[in-house]
Amino acid sequence: MTKLIGSEARKSNPTLKPFEPLIGEWRTTGTHPLVPGKTFHGRASFSWIEGGAFLILRSEVDEPEIPSGTAILGSDDAEGTFSMLYFDERGVSRKYGVNISGDVMTWTRDTRNSGSV
C-alpha cells in the first residue's frame, strides 16, 4: 500500500488550539446586519480535518433567510490571523477573517457581512 501524498502534514496545528472548545455540535443563535431586529436559530458542528491541520464548520439555520453552509478554517502563523473559506447552498463563496475568544467565534468580511456562533 502506498503512503498518502502529504501525509506528514496531517497533524494537529497548534495555532488552532483556541478553537478546541468549539469541537462538537451546538445550538446557535445569531444576528445578521442585513436583517435588523431578527435573531436566527440553528445548529453548527465543528470538527478537525486532516489530522487537526484545519477545522471544518457545518451550519444550518431554521429561518429561510440564512442558508446552510460549510466552511474550512485555518491559520496564518506568520500573520497571527485566522481565516475562513465559506460556501453555502446558494453557491456563494466568501473569505472571512476570524477571531476566537473562549468559546465564541466571530467572523467578519466587511461592515455589511458578519456573524458569530
N, C-alpha and C positions, 0 to 999 in steps of 0.2 A: 504494500500500500504506500502511496506517495504522501508526503507531508503537504499540508495546505500552504499555498503561497502566502507569505507574510505572517505565518502562524506565531512567530516570535513576538509580534506586536499585539497579539490577542491577550492582553493582560490589563490589570487594573491601572487606570490613570489616576495617580494620586491627586492631581489638581481637581478632579471631580468629587473628591471626598465630601465637600459640603452638601452634595446632593443626596448622600446616603439616607438621611431621614425621610426622603420622599419615595423611596423604593416601596412599591406595593400598589394597592388600589384605593382610591379616595373618592368621596363625595365632594363636589366642588360647588362654590358659589363665586360669581364674578360679575363685573360690570363691563360695559363697552362704551367708549366715548361717543360713538355714533348712534347709540340707543339710550339717551339720557333718562335717568329715573327708573331704570329697569334692572332687576337683579336676575341673573341667569343661574340655573341649577343643572348639574350634570355629574359626570364621572370622569376620572382620569386614572391612568395607570402609568407607573414609571418602572422601567427595568433596565438592567445593564445589557449591553450587547458587545460582541467582540471581546468577551472576557473582562469587560469593565472599561474598555478603551473609550466607549461612548455610552450615552444614555438614550433610551427611546421613550417618548411620551406619546400615549394614545389618549384621545379625548373625545367625548360626545356630550352634547348639551340637550336638555329636554325641550327647550324652546326652539322653534324652527329658524329663528333669526341668526343663530350661530351654528355653523357647520361642524360636522365631525372632522377630526384631523389627526395627523401623525407628525411627529417632529423628532429630529435627531439633535442631541445636544453634545457639544464638545467644548474644548478649551484651547486657548492660545496662551501657553505658559509664559512666552516672551512678553506678551502684552498684559498678562494678568487679567484676561477677559474670558467670558463665556459667550457662545453663540448658539442659536437655534435655527435649524433649517426646517421649515414648516411646509406641509402640503395638506390640502383638505379636499373634501368630497366634491367641491365645485371645480377642482383642477387648479386652484390658486396655490402658488408657492411664494414664500416670503423668507427673508433672513431677518432675525431679531437679535438684539443684544439681550443678554440675560443677567440678572442679579439674583443672588440667593442669600437669605438671612434666616437662620434657623430652619424652620420647615415651611417657609414662604418663598416661593419663586416668583419673580416679576420679570416680565419681558417687555421690551419697547422696540418699536421700529421708527416711529416719529410721533409727533403730538396727536396725530389723528388715529393711530392704531396702537393700542397697548392692552395688556391683560395680565392676570395673575391667577395662580391656583394655590 
